[in-house]
Amino acid sequence: MISRKALKRHWRAMEWWKDQSEGARIWCKMPEGYYPYYMSKWHLQSDPLWSPDAEYVINDEFAELRKAIADRKKIEVYDEGKWQPIEMVFSIVPADPNTVFFENLLKHGWDVSNFRVKKEKGREIKKNDFMIVEFLSEDTFKVLFVFDREKAKKEHNKTFTLGESYEIGDEVTLSDVRKKYKWEDVPYNEKNKLWDGQPVLIRESDTPFSRIIRFYDAVGNSFFYDNTGKRNVTPNLIDNEYSWEPYPHLNDEWIIKAYRQLKF
């Protein structure tokens, strides 16, 4: 029996589904922690139970946009030769994933290809010839690691801003900073939240004081372990039985010296 709560929440999806041919499927997503776990991700159901706690999304040509709305992601529309936030083009922004908003636009010449889910931007990690930073905006970066302190000091003295420096943890705002230095992309692993070359403290055994320092290889998801500073020849994956944590003392002189010997 369908509850009043479910009917109130899912009536648009129910209306669509009842008008489809036998065997039609509808998108469903259960709350986090639901068992079996795959049900907590978007999946197709041909015989929905209309749970009041689930999300149901019409399975039509706009399904990807509808799922994005249900997931509270941003939608963009291509208008006047560029991609723009949907709220910049239309006064009414759809909040209900099963809205008739998109179907109504078809009558006015719009097409599914005019819309897209805004790409979620990952962390933008870059380095120049003396430091590694994370860009927070077009002109603002956060210093993650300084591997040439003398140059960092000289560069800071050239563009001194009150309360800012080129020290780890500092957030620096400089006009045209992307053009000021030659920046190189630094590979970053979203899962492990480590950038390429980041020092890592590894426990090799159950012995309490058994700790070694290695440098993370974000390309191979392993470690630099060779004294020559080369990437791994024999796999030593970070996802195996070893436990690890980011090394916290990035100002240590020996860490900086060792980093400079790595072969990128």
N, C-alpha and C positions, 0 to 999 in steps of 0.2 A: 504494500500500500504506500502510495506517495504522500509524504507529509505536506502540510500546508506551507512549511518553511521551504521545502524543496520546490514546490509549485511556484511560490512567489519568486524564488531566486532563478529558476531555470525555465520559466515558461516560454521564453523566446526560443531556446534550444529545443524544447519539447515540440513547439509548433512546427519548427523546421523538420525535425526528425519524423514526425507522424506523416508528413506530406511526401517523404522519400519512398523509393521502391523497397521491396523486401531485401534485407541484407545490407542496407545502407549503414555506414558507420559514422560515429561522431567522436570528436576528440574529447578525452577525459584526463583529468589530473587530480589525484587524491592528495590530501595534506601530507606534509613532510612527516616521516616516521611511520607511515602506513605500511602494512605488510600484505602481500609481498612488495618489496621495495621498488620494483619497476613501475608499480602503479602510481608512485609519487612523481613520475615523469610523464610527459604527454604521450598518450597511447590511444589507439583507436578501439572503440567498442561498438559491437553490432547489437548488443542487447543491454543498454545502460540501465543501471539500478536507480538512477536519479537521487544519489546521496545528497543530502543538504549541505554536506561539508566539502563536496567535490566541485571542481570547475568543469563545465561542459562547454565546448566550443563548436559551432557550426562548421562542418567539413565542406566548405565550398572554396572557390578560387581565392578568397580572402583569408583562408584559414591561418596562414602564417602571421598575418597582421592581427587577427583576432587573438591568437595565442599570446602574441606580444603584449597586447592590451591587457589581457588577463594577468600576465606576469609583470605588469606595470612598467613595461619598457617604452621607450620613446619611438614615435612614428614620424617619418619624414616624407615629404611630398615634393615631387619635381615640378617646379613652377618657375616661369620666367627664366629658364635656362640654368637653374641650379637647384640643388637639394636644400629644402628648408624645413624647419620644424612645422608640423602640421598645424599648430596653433597660430603660426604666422600667416597662414593662407586661409584657414577657415575659422569662423567665429565660434563654431561648435566643435569641440574636441570630443571624440567618442570615449566614454568611460566604460560602457557596457561592451564586452567583447562580441556579443551577438546582436549588436546594433544594426539597423538597416541603413546606417550612414553611408556605407560603401556602395550598396546597391542603388541608392538614390543618386549617387554621383555618376553612375553608369549612364543615367538618362541625360546627363549634361556633358557627355563626351570624355569623362575621365575613365581611366583604365587601371587595372591592378598594377600594371608596370609603372604607373605614376607614383606608387607608394613603396616604401621599404622600411624595415626595422632599423633604427639607428644603430650603427655598429658600436659595440662597447669597446672603448679604447683601453688597452692594458697599460701597465706602467711603461713610461717612456724613459728608458735608461740609456744614457749616452756618456761618452768620455772624450776628452781632448788629450793633449800631451802631458797633463799634470794632475787631472782629477776625474772621478766618475760622479755623475750627477743624475738626479731624476727630475725631468721637466714637469712642473706642476701647471704651467700655463705657457703662453707664447714667450713671455719675457721673464719668467720666474723659475728657478730651479732650486733643488735641495741638494746639498753636498753629501755624497755617500762615502767617498773615500778619496784621500789625497795621496798620490804616490810620488809627487815631486814637490816637497814643501817649499823649497827655495823659489821655484818658479811661481807657485801659488801665492807666495808673499809678494813677489814683485808685481804680479798681475793685479793683485788686490790693491796695491799702492797706486797703480795707474788709474783705477776706477773706484776709488774709495767712496763708500756710501756709509753714512753714520749708522752704527749698530750692525753692520754686516761685514763678513769676512769670508775667506775661502777656507772655512773650518768644517769638519764633519758635523752634520746636523743643522748647519746654517741654511736658511732660506734667503736666496739672493735675487733681487729684481734689478735687471739691467736692460735698458732699451736696446733692441737689435742684438741681443746676446747670441742668437742663433747664427748671426753673421760675424760676430766678433771673433769666434774661434772655429777651428775646423773640427766639427763633431763627428764622432763615429758611433754607430749603433752598438750597444752592448746586449748580447743575447740574455734573455731573462726567462726563468722558469716560473710560471704562475703558480703551479702546484706547490713547489717547494719554497717559493718566495726567495729565490737566490739569484743573484746576477753572476754572469760569467767571470770567474776569477775570484769570487768572494771567499775569504778565509773561513774554513769550517773546522770545528772541533769534533773529532770522531772518537768514539769508544770502540776499541777493537776486541775487547773481551769483557767478562763480568768483573774483572779486577777493578776496584774503585778508582785507582789512580792510573789506569791504563788509558791515556789520552794522547792523540797525535793531531797535528795540524795538517790539513790538506787544503787545496783550493778547488772550488767547485767548477765543474765543466758543464755549463748550461747547454752545450751542443749535444754532448753524449749522455747527459744526466749521470755523470760519474765524477771522478776526482782527478786532478793533476796529482800524480804521486811520484813521478820520476825526478831524480835530482837535477836532470838537465832542463826541467821546466816544460817538458812536452806533455801533450794530452795522453790519456791512458792508451796503452797498447793492449793490456789485458783488462777486460771489463771489470769494474769495481763499482757496480751500480749503487746509487744512493738509496734505492728502494729495497736493499737487501737487509740482512739481519743487523747490520751495524746501526748504532744509534748515533745521532749527530745533532749539533746545534751551531748556529752562526757564531763565529769567534767574535767576542765583543770588543776587543782592544785593538781597533784598527789604526791607532796612532803608534803602536809599537814599531820601533825602527826596524827590527828584524823581519816583521811582517811586510813592511814596505819594501825592504831589500829583496825578500823572497818573491814578492809579487812581480817586481821588475824583471825577474829572471824567467817568468813564464813566457811560453811561446804561443802567441795568439794567432 
